[in-house]
C-alpha cells in the first residue's frame, strides 16, 4: 500500500547531487537525522514529523540501482531522480522539476522510525542507555537491510550483545508485563541477533538466547490474551523544569571575573555532562599566572545511563568561531561532580570570547555568535519536544504532572533564539531561521489550546526502548 505525495521538487543541490524536497520541507527547529541507504541514497527525517517525507538526496547512482529508489518512491520518480543525479555528476544542466512520489508505506514507516531513533540517540536530554539504542536501531536496520542498512545492523548488534543479554534476563526475571518492558521487541532482537549477527557465541549462549526469546514472547502473548497487562501506577517525577536564561558569556572582562557558557551537545560524548544551560563556568586569572580556569557541570548522580568521560577538552574561541585561541584537558572531580581544567592564556578575554567544551575526537569547529543563537534555539526546542514526550504512569503522552507553562516557555524561548539568528544571518539562513521561529511559536500556542495540544501529542512517536528502560530504572530506584 502506498501514499501519494504531489508537488515534490527534484533539483541539483549546491553540493553536486540530486535533492528531492517535499512541499514546505525545511530543516526544522530540532535539526534532522540522516538515514543512509545503499547506492548513495540518504533520507533526512524531521523528528517533529518523522512520518512525513522531508528530503531525499541521491549521489551518483550505479547502473541498475534505480530499483531501490523505485521501491521507495515509484518508478517514474526514481527515473527522474536518477537523471538529476547523472546530470550532477557529469555537470550537465538540469531544470528543477516537480513530480509525484508514490511512497511505499511499510518501507517509509521503518525509515521514519530509524531516523527518529538516530536523532533521539544524539539529542536526548535524559541520560538514555546506549545499549538500548543499539538494540532497537539494530533491529530496525535489520528489517530495512534490503535498502542497504545491513552493515548498520551488524555494527549495532555486535556492540549491543552484552546489553541485550542483560535486558532479556532482567525482563524474564520481572514479575509483570507493562509499558516499560517491551518484551516483544527484545524477543525479536534476541532471535535476529542469534540467527544472523552473533556467529562467534557458544552453543550454550545460543541456547540461552533462544530460551529467553521464547519466554519473553510467551509471556507477552499470554498477558495480551488475558487482557490483564499490569500497568504500574507509580508516577514518574523528573527534575529539570527550570528555564535557564541565554548565556551572556564574554560581556565584560577583568581579573577573576566568572563567566558562563553552554555545552554544544554536538561536540561532546552523551550522558557525561549536564544538559542545562550555562553549565560551563570559567574565569581568567591575570598576573602572574595568566591562565583560564574552567569548571563544567557533570550529569546528575544517580541517573540511569550516566557516564564518566576521560576524553573532554575545552577551548577559548572568538565571537566569530572557527578556531581555538587556547585549549586544555578536563578531568572529572568526583567530589564536586564536575569536570575541571585550566590552560595558559596570555591576554584578558575580550568581549565575545567564549569557552567551548568538546570531545577529543570531535571534528567540528567552534560556533560563532549566530550559530550559538541557532544552537540555543535547537536546545530549547528539543527540551520542549522531549517535555511533551514524558509519559504518565501508563505510558501515555500529555498526561503527566509536568508544568505545561514551562514547556510552552521552552518553545517560546527557542523562537526568540531563532529570531535573533534570523536577524543576524545571511538571506538563505535567515529564511530558514524565520521558519524555525514560526514553528516554535505555533508549538507554544498549541499548548494553550487543549484540543490543539491533544492533536499535537497524538502525533508523537511511541516511546523508544531506551526511554522505556530509563523510566523502568527510575521506578526500581
Buried (B, 14 or more C-beta within 10 A) or exposed (E): EBEEBEEBBBBBBEEEBBBBBBEEBBBBBBBBBBBBBBBBBBBBBBBBBBBBBBBBBBBBBEEEBBEBBBBBBBEEBBBBBBBBBBBBBEEEEBEEEEBEBBBBEEBBEBBBBBBBBBBBBBBBBBBBBBBBBBBBBBBBBBBBBEBBBBEBBBBBBBBBBEBBBEBBEBBBEBEEBBBBBBBBBBBBBBBBBBEBBBEEBEEEBBEBBBEBBBBBBEBBBEBEEEEEBEBBEEEBEBEBEEBBEBBEBBEEBEEEEEBBBBBBBBBBBBBBBBBBBBBBBBBBBEEEEEBBBBBBBBBBEEBBBBBEBEBBBBBBBBBEBEEBBBBBBBEBEEEEEBBBBBBEBEEEBEEBBBBBBBBEEBEEBBBBBBBBBBBBBBBBBBBBBBBBBBBBBEBEBBEBEBEBEBBBBBBBBBBBBBBBBBEBBEEEBBEBBBBBBBBBBEBBBBBEEEEBBEEBBEEBBEBBBBBBBBBBBBBEE
